[in-house]
């Protein structure tokens, strides 16, 4: 009876250690050769889909500083430019993203998209939210390519030129970016 109990405890310990090892093996992280400035740019269009239409931005600028020992995230300020839509002339506010090593994204700073149509305005607000799925990462030379295909993006809209709605969760965000560590290398593992 004592041997059976001992065998049971040993097997339980082996299974517990196997589960911990499997969890550690599946955990992703970013690796950096040094601390410093992060910069990036898009490698294709950035596309926001909202109930009021699709907004396409052909330029963006990503900037951040890596000075902490948290290898599970990268925080970058994003400024979009050259955005178009069937809604009219588009302007956007800067936002801040937290790219998580586990293939997710958090929006840390609310983003405002303003459209002018025949003198009327539509204001679409994308609030801070997340984590959102999914971001795929690839190591390309000394930098990382991030391919976002985000669904369930929350937004609200006000103004005479658009449908008024609040807390809609049917939006999407897609686009590809490259991010590099200035003067160093970075990898996703």
Buried (B, 14 or more C-beta within 10 A) or exposed (E): EEEEEEEEEEEEEEEEEEEEEEEEEEEEEBEBEEEEBBBBEBEEBBBBBBBBBEBBBEEBBBBBEBEEEEBEBBBBBBBBEEBBBEBBEBEBBBBBBBBBBBBBBBBBBEBEBBBBBEEEBBBBBBEBBBEBBEBEBEBEEEBBBBBBBBBEBBBBBBBEBBEEBEEBEEBBBBBBBBBBBEEBBBBBE
